[in-house]
Amino acid sequence: MLNKVVKKNINSINLTILFFSVIVFFFPFFRGLYFEREFYVASMIMSVMAAIVFFRNIKNKEKIKFYSPIEYFATAFVLIYLFTFPFSVNEHLASFEIIKNLTYFIFFIVIVYNLKTDKDISLINWSLILIGTIASIIGLGSALGTFSYKGAFVDGMINSTFQYHNTFGAYMLAVLFLAMGEIAEEDNLKKYLLSGFGYIVFLGFILSYSRGAWILLPVVGIIAFILLNTDGLKRVLISFIAVIFSFSMTISHIYQGIKEQNSFIGWLSIVIGIAITAMVIFLLDKLLNKLPKINIRKRTIIIVLLISLVIILILFVNGVLIEYLPHSIAERIKGINLKTFTVVERGVFYKDALKIIKDYPIIGVGGGGWQTLYSMYKTYDYTTTQAHNYIIQTWIEIGTLGLIILIGLYLSTLWSSYRIIKSINNDKLFNKMLGVICATLVLILHSTIDFDMALGAYAFFVWAMLGTIVAVEKRYVNKYSETAKRLTISFIVPMLLSIVLLFTSGMFHLGYVNAMKAVESVKNKDYVKAQKYFERAARQNPFRANYKFDLGTIQYNIGIKLKSKELIEKSKQNIENAIRLNERDFKILANSIAIYLRRGDIDKGEELLQKLQKYHPLNDHTYISSIEIYYNIGHHYLKKGNIDKAKDYFKKVISINEEVIQKNQELEKIQKELLKDINDIPSSYVEERFKINLDQKSIQLVNSAKDILNKLK
């Protein structure tokens, strides 16, 4: 009898959704899948699993049938990245973006065509709730000094496995809304477990110090409370009150534990907080059950909630409630305004991004375009590989056409969500989907003010939610099935895509592995072995410029030592190929200039130096290198007796110095206008970012060039 029950329970589990939920479960624990090394592995795993599922779909003679606008826009979004690849300014980063988006897309297709029941939705939700809980525990443990997890707690803010506090904060908030959807339908012991998880996740959310995520809590929360059905709203309110009450009772002790690095106080407070959460839920349930049945209308509850929210906001603004919060949290709340350095800096990023878009308006510059080009366009010398706004970054990468598709994807998500909310009569399913929709809204909205989508774990969360919305729309909102024209595609197409993706990700991963082996060989001074590994890496990832450049550098050094013309010629070809692949890379340009000048090819060296000046006009080392190179070339011609040539280059040294003075005047003006009335500027930031700083050697060379020119008059 027991065996039959167990077998029945196992058969009721959707194994496809279970396996993919388990896969996604582990993604945040690999640095949020921000870096290529981890993402290639994730892509390979996803590709293998997806190919198996698609093969089964083919065997069952199933077809892909597009019903939802989301499917059309999602497909178009991936295709335009493929279409713009030949026009990309950085083929390596563009190919990486294609791999990322193809991986998300096949995951999306798996979810859409395999999610069958509301239990499948819960399977995904619970997986993500567990991820959020464990990620929060890792962050709290790092903050309390219980264990060391690199990058999980930095500058007093919890980053957890994401290694970035804002993305972690937004992820935690989205998890809270998924938990809300599950709590709204649970009236048993599960609600205690979910509420306990909710308390832990809420701690991580607050201690992320992500102001953007904090703002989204009341915004999206109000929408959720308005839309929840009456019974679900009551359950969620009880849980919410319990979590907030336990948080208020324990946060000062947890903060003390973090400040003093006292794990015992911290974890004891957290355990007490979980107990308080359960106790409050139990007492409120008992109280409501003993009270006479009063039919309180949902409208009344919403009005009371809105009034309470307004009162709380007034108390916060007047500083009444802030006094009871830990100092760092209170200061962070006070800093929520448009006159903070973070807001001003984001505005500069967006303004500079629009300069790039103006030059490449239609099809953009390909994946990684911002990272490749921003040095040429930036207002002052900040450093960021991301535009901190997914919409703007997409606009840069795939142009106005891509922007239209992305906006279409977002609008169709809103439309499909609206249709689900209007059409579903099953209260339990409605509550689950409201949690999914609110989580999606949080993830998308926060990505418009930060670079969350650059982290693969975050993006997988988004695409899991989109897939869930489409799957539910197909199965429960049936108007499309009879009336709309459908695009039908064989599962052979995504299966082939999965195989190609597996091969490409595998090759690029091997390229990375061999490059790391080459670096290790260089450290051990085994240059022959390093050459062999770099040759493999350059073949396995032909788009990565630094592999070819490093190979060329190794070949040049070995060629010089062995006096091998063949190796020196190969070196020249590889370095030229590296420059062709990415002539905007600072390190490649700077090192190539040094190699060409060492070879005596002054014209080529000077040509590359001009590119360095063009592409990196605010980098200190651009001007330090230019002064030294022009001075050395001038000295070279002076020794040869070519006075006119020498004078030309010494004049260039002085010209570079004058250019630095002029740029510094412009930067000083920008700094005064930009940072007016901004009080939270990081120390030394102005000196480092709003000024080109020449080192002492460069200043001496400028003075020497002036003296030489005076003598040569």
C-alpha positions in Angstrom: 0.0 0.0 0.0 2.8 2.4 1.0 4.7 1.6 -2.2 1.6 2.5 -4.3 1.3 5.8 -2.5 4.9 6.7 -3.0 4.8 5.6 -6.7 1.6 7.7 -7.2 3.3 10.8 -5.6 6.4 10.3 -7.8 4.3 9.9 -10.9 2.5 13.2 -10.0 5.7 15.1 -10.1 6.6 16.7 -13.5 10.2 15.4 -13.7 11.2 17.9 -16.5 10.2 20.9 -14.4 11.8 19.3 -11.3 15.1 18.7 -13.1 15.2 22.2 -14.6 14.2 23.7 -11.2 17.2 21.9 -9.6 19.5 23.2 -12.3 18.4 26.8 -11.8 18.6 26.3 -8.0 22.4 26.1 -8.2 23.0 29.0 -10.6 23.2 31.8 -8.0 25.9 30.0 -6.1 28.4 30.4 -9.0 28.9 34.2 -8.6 25.4 34.8 -10.0 26.7 33.5 -13.4 28.1 37.0 -14.1 31.4 35.7 -15.5 32.0 33.8 -18.7 33.7 30.8 -17.1 30.7 29.8 -15.0 28.1 30.8 -17.6 29.6 28.5 -20.3 29.3 25.5 -17.9 25.7 26.5 -17.1 24.9 26.8 -20.8 26.3 23.4 -21.5 24.2 21.8 -18.7 21.1 23.6 -19.9 21.8 22.6 -23.5 22.2 18.9 -22.8 19.0 18.8 -20.7 17.0 20.8 -23.2 18.2 18.7 -26.1 16.9 15.6 -24.2 13.6 17.2 -23.6 13.2 18.4 -27.2 14.1 14.9 -28.5 11.3 13.5 -26.4 8.9 16.2 -27.8 10.0 15.1 -31.3 9.4 11.4 -30.5 5.9 12.3 -29.2 5.3 14.2 -32.5 4.6 17.4 -30.6 5.0 20.9 -32.2 5.8 24.3 -31.0 2.7 26.5 -31.5 3.0 30.2 -30.8 -0.1 31.5 -29.1 1.2 34.4 -27.0 2.8 37.7 -28.2 5.5 37.0 -25.7 6.7 34.0 -27.7 7.0 36.1 -30.9 8.9 38.9 -29.2 11.2 36.5 -27.3 12.1 34.8 -30.5 12.6 38.1 -32.3 14.8 39.3 -29.4 17.2 36.3 -29.8 17.2 36.5 -33.6 18.2 40.2 -33.7 21.3 39.5 -31.6 22.2 36.9 -34.3 21.5 39.3 -37.1 23.6 42.2 -35.6 26.6 40.0 -34.9 28.4 40.7 -38.2 28.2 44.5 -37.4 29.4 44.2 -33.8 32.3 46.2 -32.5 33.5 43.4 -30.3 32.9 39.9 -31.7 34.0 38.2 -28.5 31.5 40.0 -26.2 28.8 39.8 -28.9 29.2 36.1 -29.2 28.9 35.8 -25.4 25.6 37.8 -25.4 24.3 35.5 -28.2 25.2 32.4 -26.1 23.5 33.9 -23.0 20.3 34.8 -24.8 20.1 31.5 -26.7 20.5 29.7 -23.3 17.7 31.8 -21.8 15.5 31.1 -24.8 15.8 27.3 -24.8 15.1 27.4 -21.1 12.0 29.6 -21.8 10.8 27.1 -24.4 11.2 24.2 -22.0 9.1 25.9 -19.4 6.4 27.0 -21.8 5.9 23.5 -23.3 6.3 21.4 -20.2 4.6 23.3 -17.4 1.2 21.6 -17.1 -0.4 22.2 -13.7 -0.4 24.6 -10.8 1.8 22.0 -8.9 4.5 22.7 -11.6 4.2 26.4 -10.8 4.7 25.7 -7.1 7.7 23.5 -8.0 9.4 26.4 -9.7 8.3 28.9 -7.0 9.5 26.7 -4.1 12.8 26.2 -5.9 13.4 29.9 -6.2 12.2 30.5 -2.6 14.7 28.0 -1.4 17.4 29.7 -3.5 16.5 33.0 -2.0 16.5 31.7 1.6 19.9 30.0 1.2 21.4 33.0 -0.5 20.2 35.2 2.3 21.7 32.8 4.9 25.0 32.9 3.1 24.9 36.6 3.1 23.9 36.8 6.8 26.6 34.3 7.7 29.3 36.3 5.9 28.0 39.5 7.5 28.2 37.9 11.0 31.6 36.5 10.4 30.4 32.9 10.8 32.2 31.9 7.6 34.0 33.6 4.8 32.4 33.7 1.3 34.3 35.9 -1.1 32.4 39.1 -2.0 29.3 38.1 0.0 29.6 41.0 2.4 31.4 44.2 1.3 31.3 47.8 2.8 28.6 46.8 5.3 26.2 45.6 2.6 25.2 42.0 1.9 25.9 40.9 -1.7 25.7 37.2 -1.0 26.5 34.9 -3.9 25.6 37.6 -6.4 28.6 39.7 -5.3 26.5 42.9 -5.9 24.1 44.2 -3.3 21.5 45.8 -5.6 21.0 42.7 -7.6 20.8 40.6 -4.5 18.2 43.0 -3.0 16.0 42.9 -6.1 16.3 39.1 -6.3 15.2 38.8 -2.6 12.2 41.1 -3.2 11.1 39.0 -6.2 11.4 35.8 -4.0 9.2 37.5 -1.3 6.4 38.0 -3.9 6.7 34.4 -5.0 6.4 33.4 -1.3 3.4 35.7 -1.1 1.7 33.8 -3.9 2.3 30.5 -2.1 1.3 31.7 1.3 -2.0 33.1 -0.1 -3.2 29.6 -0.9 -1.7 27.7 2.1 -3.7 27.3 5.3 -1.6 24.6 6.9 1.9 24.1 8.2 3.4 25.2 4.9 2.5 28.8 5.7 4.7 28.7 8.8 7.6 27.4 6.8 7.1 29.9 4.0 6.8 32.8 6.5 10.0 31.6 8.3 11.7 31.7 4.9 10.1 35.1 4.3 11.6 36.4 7.5 15.1 35.3 6.5 14.7 36.6 2.9 13.4 39.9 4.3 16.5 40.3 6.4 18.7 39.8 3.3 16.5 42.2 1.4 16.8 45.0 4.0 20.5 44.4 4.7 21.3 44.5 1.0 20.8 48.3 1.4 19.4 48.4 -2.1 17.4 51.6 -2.2 15.9 50.8 -5.6 14.5 47.5 -4.3 13.3 49.1 -1.1 11.2 51.6 -3.2 9.7 48.8 -5.2 8.4 47.0 -2.1 5.5 49.4 -1.4 4.9 50.1 -5.1 4.5 46.5 -6.2 3.1 45.5 -2.8 0.2 47.9 -3.2 -0.6 46.3 -6.6 -0.5 42.9 -5.0 -2.7 43.7 -2.1 -5.3 45.3 -4.4 -5.4 42.3 -6.7 -5.3 39.4 -4.1 -8.6 37.8 -3.4 -10.0 38.4 0.1 -9.0 35.1 1.8 -5.5 35.2 0.2 -5.1 38.8 1.3 -6.0 37.9 4.9 -3.4 35.1 4.9 -0.7 37.3 3.4 -1.4 40.1 5.8 -1.1 37.9 8.8 2.3 36.6 7.5 3.4 40.1 6.5 2.5 41.5 10.0 4.4 38.5 11.6 7.5 39.1 9.5 7.6 42.9 10.1 7.0 42.5 13.8 9.7 39.8 14.2 12.0 42.0 12.1 11.4 45.0 14.3 12.1 42.9 17.4 15.3 41.4 16.2 17.0 43.8 13.8 18.9 45.8 16.4 20.4 42.6 17.9 21.3 41.2 14.4 22.9 44.6 13.5 24.9 44.4 16.8 26.0 40.9 15.9 27.2 42.2 12.5 28.9 45.2 13.9 30.7 43.3 16.6 31.2 40.2 14.4 29.4 38.2 17.1 27.9 35.1 15.3 26.2 33.8 18.5 24.1 37.0 19.0 23.3 37.3 15.3 22.1 33.7 14.8 20.3 33.5 18.1 18.4 36.7 17.1 17.6 35.2 13.7 16.3 31.9 15.3 14.2 34.0 17.8 12.9 36.0 14.9 11.7 32.8 13.1 10.1 31.7 16.3 8.4 35.1 16.8 7.1 34.9 13.2 5.5 31.5 13.8 4.1 32.6 17.2 2.5 35.7 15.8 0.9 33.8 12.9 -0.4 31.2 15.3 -1.9 33.8 17.7 -3.5 35.9 15.0 -5.0 32.8 13.4 -6.4 31.8 16.8 -7.7 35.3 17.5 -9.5 35.6 14.1 -11.0 32.1 14.6 -12.4 33.1 18.0 -13.8 36.4 16.9 -17.4 36.5 15.5 -17.5 36.0 11.8 -17.4 39.6 10.5 -17.7 40.0 6.8 -15.0 42.6 6.2 -15.0 43.7 2.6 -11.8 43.7 0.6 -12.2 47.4 -0.2 -12.2 48.2 3.5 -8.9 46.3 4.1 -7.3 48.1 1.1 -8.4 51.5 2.4 -7.0 50.7 5.9 -3.7 49.5 4.4 -3.3 52.6 2.2 -4.0 54.9 5.2 -1.5 52.9 7.3 1.1 53.2 4.5 0.6 57.0 4.3 0.9 57.4 8.1 4.1 55.2 8.0 5.6 57.3 5.2 4.8 60.5 7.1 6.4 59.2 10.2 9.5 58.2 8.2 9.7 61.6 6.5 9.5 63.3 9.9 12.2 61.0 11.3 10.0 59.5 14.0 10.4 55.9 12.9 13.9 56.2 11.5 15.2 56.8 15.0 14.4 53.2 15.9 16.3 51.7 13.1 20.1 50.9 13.0 22.1 53.9 12.0 23.3 52.5 8.7 19.7 51.6 7.6 18.4 55.0 8.8 21.1 56.9 6.8 20.4 54.8 3.7 16.7 55.7 3.9 17.5 59.4 4.4 19.6 59.1 1.2 16.6 58.2 -1.0 16.4 61.3 -3.1 17.5 62.6 -6.5 20.4 64.6 -5.1 22.6 61.6 -4.3 25.9 60.7 -6.0 24.5 57.4 -7.2 21.5 59.0 -9.0 23.7 61.7 -10.5 26.2 59.1 -11.7 23.5 56.9 -13.2 22.3 60.0 -15.1 25.8 60.5 -16.6 25.9 56.8 -17.7 22.5 57.2 -19.5 23.6 60.5 -21.1 26.8 59.0 -22.4 24.9 55.9 -23.6 22.7 58.2 -25.7 25.8 59.5 -27.4 26.7 56.0 -28.5 23.1 55.4 -29.6 23.1 58.6 -31.7 26.2 57.3 -33.6 24.7 53.7 -34.0 20.9 54.2 -34.0 19.4 51.5 -36.2 21.0 48.1 -35.4 23.4 49.1 -32.6 26.9 47.9 -32.1 26.4 44.3 -31.0 26.6 42.6 -27.6 29.1 44.1 -25.2 28.9 47.4 -27.1 28.8 49.6 -24.0 31.8 47.9 -22.4 33.8 48.3 -25.7 32.8 51.9 -26.5 32.0 53.8 -23.3 35.6 55.0 -22.7 35.4 57.0 -25.9 32.2 58.7 -24.9 32.3 59.1 -21.1 31.8 62.5 -19.5 34.5 61.9 -16.9 36.8 59.0 -16.1 34.4 56.6 -14.4 34.8 52.9 -14.8 31.9 50.5 -15.4 31.4 47.7 -17.8 27.6 48.0 -17.6 25.2 50.9 -18.5 23.2 50.2 -15.3 20.0 50.2 -17.3 18.9 47.1 -19.3 16.7 49.0 -21.7 19.4 51.5 -22.6 22.1 48.8 -22.8 19.9 46.8 -25.1 19.3 49.9 -27.2 23.1 50.3 -27.5 23.7 46.6 -28.4 20.9 45.9 -30.9 19.7 49.4 -31.8 16.3 50.9 -32.2 15.0 47.7 -33.8 16.0 45.8 -30.7 14.6 48.4 -28.4 11.2 48.1 -30.1 11.3 44.3 -29.7 12.3 44.6 -26.0 9.5 47.1 -25.3 7.1 44.8 -27.2 8.2 41.9 -25.0 7.5 44.0 -21.8 4.2 45.2 -23.1 3.1 41.8 -24.2 4.1 40.5 -20.7 1.8 43.1 -19.2 -1.0 42.2 -21.6 -0.7 38.5 -20.9 -0.6 39.1 -17.2 -3.7 41.2 -17.4 -5.5 38.4 -19.4 -4.5 35.9 -16.7 -5.7 38.0 -13.9 -9.0 38.7 -15.6 -9.6 35.1 -16.8 -8.6 32.7 -14.0 -11.4 31.8 -11.6 -9.4 29.3 -9.5 -8.4 31.2 -6.4 -5.3 29.1 -5.7 -4.0 29.4 -9.2 -4.8 33.1 -9.2 -2.8 33.8 -6.1 0.2 31.8 -7.4 0.2 33.6 -10.7 -0.2 37.0 -8.9 3.0 36.2 -7.1 4.7 35.3 -10.4 3.5 38.5 -12.1 4.6 40.7 -9.2 8.0 39.0 -9.1 8.4 39.5 -12.8 7.4 43.2 -12.4 10.0 43.7 -9.7 12.8 42.0 -11.7 12.0 44.0 -14.9 11.6 47.3 -13.1 14.8 47.0 -11.1 16.7 46.1 -14.2 15.9 49.5 -15.6 18.1 51.2 -12.9 20.9 48.6 -12.6 22.8 45.9 -14.5 20.9 42.9 -12.9 20.4 41.2 -16.3 24.2 40.9 -16.7 24.0 38.2 -14.0 22.8 35.0 -15.5 21.1 33.7 -12.3 18.9 36.9 -12.3 18.1 36.6 -16.0 17.1 32.9 -15.6 14.7 34.0 -12.9 13.2 36.5 -15.3 12.8 34.0 -18.1 11.4 31.3 -15.8 8.7 33.8 -14.8 8.0 34.7 -18.5 7.8 31.0 -19.4 5.4 30.4 -16.5 3.2 33.3 -17.7 3.0 32.0 -21.2 2.4 28.4 -20.2 -0.5 29.5 -17.9 -1.9 31.8 -20.6 -1.9 28.9 -23.1 -3.6 26.5 -20.8 -6.1 28.6 -18.9 -6.7 31.6 -21.1 -7.8 29.8 -24.2 -9.0 32.5 -26.6 -5.8 32.3 -28.8 -6.2 28.6 -29.5 -9.3 28.9 -31.7 -9.1 32.4 -33.2 -5.5 33.4 -33.6 -3.2 32.4 -36.4 -0.4 30.3 -35.0 3.2 29.9 -36.0 4.0 26.2 -35.8 7.6 25.0 -35.6 9.1 21.6 -35.2 11.0 20.8 -32.0 13.9 19.9 -34.3 14.7 23.6 -34.4 15.3 24.2 -30.7 17.0 20.8 -30.4 19.5 21.8 -33.1 20.0 25.1 -31.4 20.7 23.3 -28.2 23.3 21.1 -29.9 25.0 24.2 -31.5 24.9 26.0 -28.2 26.4 23.0 -26.4 29.3 22.8 -29.0 29.9 26.6 -28.9 29.8 26.9 -25.1 32.0 23.9 -24.8 34.6 25.2 -27.2 34.7 28.7 -25.6 35.0 27.0 -22.1 37.9 24.9 -23.3 39.4 28.1 -24.7 39.2 29.7 -21.3 40.7 26.6 -19.6 43.6 26.5 -22.0 44.2 30.2 -21.6 44.4 29.7 -17.8 46.9 26.9 -18.4 49.0 29.1 -20.6 49.0 31.8 -17.9 50.2 29.3 -15.4 52.9 28.1 -17.8 54.1 31.7 -18.2 54.3 32.0 -14.4 56.5 28.9 -14.4 58.5 30.4 -17.3 57.6 27.4 -19.5 57.0 29.6 -22.6 56.9 26.8 -25.1 54.1 25.1 -23.3 52.4 28.5 -22.9 52.5 29.0 -26.6 50.9 25.6 -27.2 48.0 26.4 -24.8 47.5 29.8 -26.3 47.3 28.3 -29.8 44.6 25.9 -28.6 42.7 28.8 -26.8 42.9 31.0 -30.0 41.4 28.1 -32.1 38.7 27.2 -29.6 37.5 30.8 -29.3 38.5 32.7 -32.5 36.7 35.8 -31.4 38.7 36.6 -28.3 41.3 39.1 -29.2 43.5 38.8 -26.1 44.1 35.1 -26.8 45.6 35.9 -30.2 47.5 38.9 -28.7 49.0 36.8 -25.9 49.9 34.1 -28.3 51.6 36.7 -30.6 53.5 38.2 -27.6 54.8 34.7 -26.6 55.8 33.9 -30.2 57.6 37.2 -30.4 59.6 36.7 -27.3 60.5 33.1 -28.2 61.3 34.2 -31.8 63.7 36.9 -30.6 65.4 34.5 -28.3 65.8 31.7 -30.9 66.3 34.2 -33.8 63.4 32.6 -35.6 62.0 34.7 -38.5 59.1 32.3 -38.8 58.0 32.8 -35.2 58.4 36.5 -35.4 56.3 36.6 -38.6 53.6 34.4 -36.9 53.8 36.8 -33.9 53.1 39.8 -36.2 50.1 38.1 -37.8 48.5 37.2 -34.4 49.0 40.7 -33.0 47.5 42.2 -36.2 44.6 39.8 -35.9 44.1 40.7 -32.2 44.0 44.4 -33.2 41.5 43.7 -36.0 39.3 41.8 -33.5 39.3 44.6 -30.9 41.4 47.7 -31.7 39.7 49.5 -28.8 41.1 47.4 -26.0 43.4 49.5 -24.0 45.8 46.7 -23.0 46.1 45.4 -26.5 46.7 48.8 -27.9 49.3 49.8 -25.3 51.2 46.6 -25.5 51.1 46.5 -29.3 52.5 50.0 -29.5 55.4 48.8 -27.3 56.1 45.8 -29.5 56.0 47.7 -32.8 58.3 50.4 -31.4 60.7 47.7 -30.2 60.7 46.3 -33.7 61.6 49.8 -35.0 58.2 50.3 -36.8 57.7 53.9 -35.6 54.9 54.6 -38.1 52.7 51.6 -37.0 53.4 52.4 -33.3 52.4 56.0 -33.8 49.3 55.0 -35.7 48.2 52.8 -32.8 49.1 55.5 -30.3 46.6 57.8 -32.1 43.9 55.2 -31.7 44.7 54.9 -28.0 44.2 58.7 -27.7 41.0 58.5 -29.7 39.4 55.5 -27.8 40.6 56.4 -24.3 40.7 60.2 -24.1 40.3 60.4 -20.3 42.7 57.7 -19.2 45.7 58.9 -17.3 47.9 56.3 -18.9 47.0 57.4 -22.4 48.8 60.7 -21.8 51.5 59.2 -19.7 52.3 56.7 -22.5 52.0 59.4 -25.2 54.4 61.7 -23.5 57.0 59.0 -23.0 56.7 57.5 -26.5 56.9 60.9 -28.3 59.8 61.9 -26.1 61.7 58.7 -26.8 61.1 58.9 -30.5 62.3 62.6 -30.4 65.4 61.5 -28.6 65.9 58.7 -31.1 65.9 61.2 -34.0 68.0 63.6 -32.1 70.7 61.0 -31.7 70.6 60.3 -35.4 71.0 64.0 -36.1 67.6 64.4 -37.7 66.9 67.7 -35.8 63.6 68.6 -37.7 62.1 65.2 -36.9 63.2 65.4 -33.3 61.7 68.9 -32.9 58.4 67.6 -34.3 58.2 64.9 -31.6 59.3 67.1 -28.7 56.6 69.6 -29.8 54.1 66.7 -29.6 55.2 66.1 -26.0 54.4 69.7 -25.1 51.1 69.5 -27.2 50.0 66.5 -25.1 50.7 68.3 -21.9 48.7 71.3 -23.1 45.9 69.0 -24.1 45.9 67.6 -20.5 45.7 71.1 -19.1 42.8 71.9 -21.3 40.9 68.7 -20.5 41.5 69.2 -16.8 39.9 72.7 -17.1 36.9 71.2 -18.9 36.6 68.4 -16.3 36.8 70.9 -13.4 33.9 72.8 -15.0 31.9 69.5 -15.4 32.6 68.5 -11.9 31.3 71.8 -10.4 28.1 71.7 -12.5 27.5 68.0 -12.0 28.2 67.6 -8.3 26.6 70.9 -7.1 24.7 70.3 -3.8 25.8 66.6 -3.7 27.1 65.7 -0.3 27.7 62.0 -0.4 30.6 61.9 -2.9 33.1 59.1 -2.2 36.4 60.4 -0.8 39.1 61.1 -3.4 36.6 60.4 -6.2 36.9 64.0 -7.6 40.7 63.9 -7.7 40.8 60.5 -9.4 37.8 60.9 -11.8 37.7 64.6 -12.7 41.3 65.1 -13.5 43.9 63.6 -15.7 46.9 63.0 -13.4 50.4 62.8 -14.9 53.1 61.1 -12.9 56.3 62.8 -11.9 58.3 61.2 -14.7 55.9 62.5 -17.4 56.2 66.1 -15.9 60.0 65.8 -16.0 59.9 64.6 -19.7 57.7 67.6 -20.6 60.1 70.0 -18.9 63.0 68.2 -20.6 61.3 68.5 -24.0 60.9 72.2 -23.5 64.6 72.6 -22.5 65.7 70.7 -25.6 63.5 72.8 -27.9 64.9 76.0 -26.4 68.4 74.7 -27.0 67.5 73.7 -30.6 66.2 77.2 -31.5 
